Amino acid sequence: MQPVISVRHLDKAYTSGHQALKDINLEIRRGEIFALLGPNGAGKTTLISIICGIVSPTGGEVMVDGHNILSDYRAARAQIGLVPQELFTNTFESVWATVAFSRGLFGKPKNPAYLEQVLRSLSLWDKKDAKIMALSGGMKRRVLIAKALAHEPNILFLDEPTAGVDVDLRRDMWELVRRLREQGVTIILTTHYIEEAEEMADRVGVISKGELILVEDKATLMNKLGKKQLKLQLQTPLSELPGGLTAFQLELCDNGHQLVYTYDTHAEQTGIAELLRALSGHQIDFKDLQSSQSSLEEIFVNLVREKA
């Protein structure tokens, strides 16, 4: 299937000499949720701004649903809805007026029923006549989302959409994202709440210092780079590990009350059976055990640390 967004050899350098993006190559699949992760200053917003036609690249090419973002800007941009990080300041307009105006900017005919549906989905219908200046920060964020959806885009960019918002908005927004994906809308999001990406995304890209260091299916990424651990709560605390256990990747934690064993899920043998036999041989008893796997956040932190 042809990608809905194709980025080839994209570079962005500023007159100050700062290289914001370096040879970015990325394809976004139609109908997927793609999470773009990276630390502050990594280039996430710059990349989004170039794809959306807000910032001009130094080199490379961006195609949006078959349209070049530079030579065929209007057709490419019409496919995109963007929810930026910053709250807008046109404070004297009503919610309805600003959302309707956004639809008109893209040449879409009036469709009050559709706009009502969007406002209701974001719990904004009872605020439709309110001035923007009278809304809370969370409500303004909802209006940003409504504006982005007003012209019925096929692609939606969410740049840190839940930063500083309440739990209700976060829940409502992710419910809306799921519905949009079911309708075939492609979602690209950046977020500092990596647990959100872990829950929502189909694929994950990690950007650091202007370079795209990894793009992978989320499940494959977590299976490939995630670690599994077995945690054993000991009956009697240990002051140190017996010498006979040094062959195992063990860590003594919780003031000697817990043993943590890290193992490779891809190995033919996990070593768990051998470990348990070795513990028994050293008269080390445990009262509880549990297994866990690395979160996406832990994988992300390790990737960025390796890149630094």
C-alpha positions in Angstrom: 0.0 0.0 0.0 1.3 3.5 -0.9 2.2 5.5 2.2 -0.1 8.5 3.0 3.0 10.5 4.0 6.5 10.0 2.5 9.5 11.9 3.7 12.8 11.5 1.8 16.2 12.8 2.7 14.7 15.7 4.7 17.1 18.3 6.1 16.6 21.5 8.0 19.4 23.9 8.9 18.8 27.4 10.3 20.9 30.5 9.5 22.4 30.3 12.9 24.0 27.0 11.8 21.8 24.8 13.9 21.0 21.5 12.1 17.5 20.8 13.3 16.9 17.7 11.0 19.4 15.4 9.3 18.5 13.2 6.4 15.1 12.1 7.7 13.4 9.2 5.8 10.0 8.2 7.0 6.8 6.6 5.6 3.5 6.8 7.4 0.9 4.2 6.6 -2.6 5.1 5.8 -5.0 4.6 8.7 -2.3 4.0 11.4 -1.5 5.7 14.7 2.2 6.7 14.6 3.9 8.0 17.7 6.9 10.3 17.2 9.0 10.3 20.4 12.0 12.3 21.4 13.4 14.6 24.1 12.9 18.4 24.0 14.8 19.9 21.1 15.1 16.6 19.2 13.3 18.0 16.1 9.8 16.6 16.5 7.9 19.9 16.1 10.2 21.0 13.2 9.5 17.7 11.4 5.8 18.1 11.9 5.9 21.8 10.8 7.7 20.9 7.6 5.2 18.1 6.7 2.3 20.5 7.4 3.9 23.2 5.1 4.5 25.7 8.0 8.4 25.6 7.8 10.4 25.2 4.6 13.0 22.4 4.5 16.6 23.0 3.5 16.6 19.8 1.4 14.6 16.7 0.7 11.0 16.0 -0.3 7.7 15.5 1.5 4.7 13.9 -0.2 1.3 14.0 1.4 -1.2 11.6 -0.2 0.6 12.0 -3.5 0.9 15.8 -3.3 4.3 17.6 -2.9 4.0 19.9 0.1 6.0 22.6 -1.7 4.9 22.5 -5.3 1.3 21.4 -4.6 0.8 23.0 -1.2 -3.0 23.6 -1.2 -3.9 20.1 -2.2 -1.4 18.6 0.3 -2.4 20.9 3.2 -6.1 20.2 2.7 -5.5 16.6 3.7 -4.0 17.6 7.1 -5.5 18.7 10.4 -2.9 20.1 12.9 -3.3 20.5 16.7 -0.3 22.5 17.7 1.3 22.7 21.1 0.6 26.5 21.6 -2.9 27.8 22.5 -4.1 30.4 20.0 -5.1 33.9 21.0 -8.1 35.0 18.9 -9.9 35.5 22.1 -12.9 37.5 21.0 -14.4 35.0 18.7 -17.0 32.4 19.8 -16.2 28.7 19.6 -18.7 28.2 16.8 -17.3 31.1 14.7 -13.7 30.0 15.0 -14.4 26.4 14.1 -16.7 27.4 11.2 -14.0 29.8 9.9 -11.4 27.0 10.0 -13.7 24.9 7.8 -14.1 27.8 5.4 -10.4 28.4 5.0 -10.1 25.1 3.2 -13.0 25.8 0.8 -15.3 23.3 2.4 -19.1 24.1 2.1 -21.0 24.9 5.3 -22.0 21.8 7.2 -23.5 22.7 10.6 -24.5 19.1 11.4 -20.8 18.0 11.0 -19.5 20.8 13.1 -22.1 20.1 15.8 -20.9 16.4 15.8 -17.3 17.5 16.3 -18.2 19.9 19.1 -20.3 17.3 20.9 -17.6 14.7 20.6 -15.3 17.1 22.4 -17.9 18.1 25.0 -17.9 21.6 23.6 -21.5 21.9 22.4 -22.7 23.8 25.4 -19.8 26.2 24.9 -20.4 26.9 21.2 -21.5 30.5 21.8 -18.8 31.2 24.5 -16.0 33.6 23.7 -12.6 31.9 23.5 -11.3 34.4 26.1 -13.8 33.0 28.6 -12.6 29.4 28.3 -10.2 27.5 30.5 -6.9 26.2 29.1 -8.4 22.7 28.8 -11.4 24.0 26.9 -9.1 26.0 24.6 -7.2 22.8 23.8 -10.5 21.1 22.9 -11.3 24.0 20.5 -7.8 23.5 18.9 -8.8 19.9 18.2 -12.2 21.0 16.8 -10.5 23.5 14.5 -8.1 20.8 13.2 -11.1 18.5 12.4 -13.4 21.1 10.9 -12.4 20.5 7.3 -12.6 16.7 7.6 -8.9 15.9 7.1 -7.6 12.4 6.3 -4.5 13.0 8.4 -4.4 14.4 11.9 -1.2 15.7 13.6 -1.4 16.0 17.4 1.7 17.8 18.8 1.8 17.2 22.6 -2.1 17.4 22.7 -2.4 16.4 26.3 0.3 18.6 27.8 -1.1 20.3 30.9 -4.7 19.2 30.4 -7.0 17.5 32.8 -7.7 13.8 32.9 -11.2 14.2 31.4 -9.9 15.8 28.3 -7.2 13.2 27.9 -9.7 10.4 28.1 -12.1 12.2 25.7 -9.4 12.9 23.2 -8.1 9.3 23.1 -11.6 8.0 22.6 -12.0 10.5 19.7 -8.6 9.3 18.3 -9.8 5.7 18.3 -13.0 6.7 16.5 -11.1 8.7 13.9 -8.8 5.8 13.3 -11.8 3.5 12.8 -13.0 6.0 10.2 -9.7 5.7 8.3 -8.0 8.8 9.5 -4.2 8.6 9.9 -3.0 9.9 13.3 0.5 11.2 14.0 1.2 12.2 17.6 4.0 13.4 19.8 3.7 13.1 23.5 5.7 13.3 26.7 3.3 10.8 28.2 5.0 7.8 26.8 2.4 5.4 28.4 -0.1 7.0 26.0 2.0 6.1 23.0 2.4 2.6 24.4 -1.4 2.3 24.7 -2.4 4.0 21.4 0.3 3.7 18.8 0.6 1.1 16.0 4.2 2.1 15.2 6.8 4.2 17.0 9.5 6.5 15.7 12.3 7.9 18.0 14.1 11.1 17.0 17.2 12.4 18.8 19.4 15.4 17.9 17.6 15.8 14.6 18.1 12.2 13.5 15.5 9.5 13.2 17.2 6.7 15.1 14.4 4.1 15.0 11.1 3.3 13.4 9.4 0.1 14.4 6.1 -1.6 15.0 5.3 -1.1 18.7 4.9 -4.7 19.5 8.0 -5.7 17.6 10.0 -2.9 19.3 8.9 -4.0 22.8 9.6 -7.6 22.0 13.0 -6.9 20.5 14.4 -4.3 22.9 12.3 -5.0 26.0 13.8 -6.9 28.9 11.9 -9.4 31.0 12.5 -9.7 34.7 11.6 -12.1 37.4 11.3 -10.6 40.9 11.5 -12.9 43.9 10.6 -11.7 47.4 12.8 -13.6 49.8 11.8 -15.2 53.0 15.0 -14.2 54.7 17.0 -11.1 53.5 20.5 -11.6 52.0 23.5 -9.4 52.8 25.2 -10.4 49.5 24.8 -12.8 46.7 26.3 -16.3 47.2 29.3 -16.9 44.9 27.4 -19.8 43.2 24.8 -17.4 41.8 27.2 -15.2 39.9 26.5 -17.0 36.6 23.0 -15.5 36.7 22.2 -11.9 35.8 20.9 -11.2 39.3 20.5 -8.0 41.3 19.9 -7.8 45.1 17.4 -5.1 45.8 15.1 -3.8 48.6 17.8 -4.1 51.3 18.4 -7.7 50.5 14.7 -8.7 50.5 14.3 -9.0 46.7 16.2 -10.8 43.9 15.7 -9.5 40.4 16.6 -11.8 37.5 16.9 -10.3 34.0 16.6 -12.7 31.1 16.4 -12.9 27.3 13.0 -14.0 26.0 14.6 -15.0 22.7 17.1 -17.4 24.1 16.3 -21.1 23.8 16.4 -21.3 27.6 15.4 -18.5 29.9 17.5 -19.9 32.8 14.6 -19.6 35.2 14.5 -23.3 36.0 18.2 -23.4 36.6 18.0 -20.3 38.8 15.3 -21.8 41.0 17.3 -25.0 41.4 20.4 -23.0 42.3 18.4 -21.0 44.9 17.1 -24.2 46.4 20.7 -25.6 46.6 21.7 -22.5 48.6 18.7 -22.9 50.9 17.3 -19.6 49.7 13.6 -19.6 50.0 11.2 -17.0 48.4 7.6 -16.2 49.4 6.4 -14.5 46.2 7.5 -14.0 42.6 6.3 -11.9 39.7 7.5 -11.3 36.1 7.5 -7.9 34.3 8.5 -6.6 30.9 10.1 -3.2 30.0 7.7 -0.4 29.3 8.0 1.7 26.1 9.3 4.5 28.3 12.2 2.4 29.5 13.1 1.4 26.0 12.9 5.1 24.8 15.1 6.3 27.6 17.7 3.7 26.8 17.7 4.5 23.1 18.1 8.2 23.7 20.8 7.6 26.3 22.8 5.4 23.8 22.4 8.2 21.1 23.7 10.9 23.5 
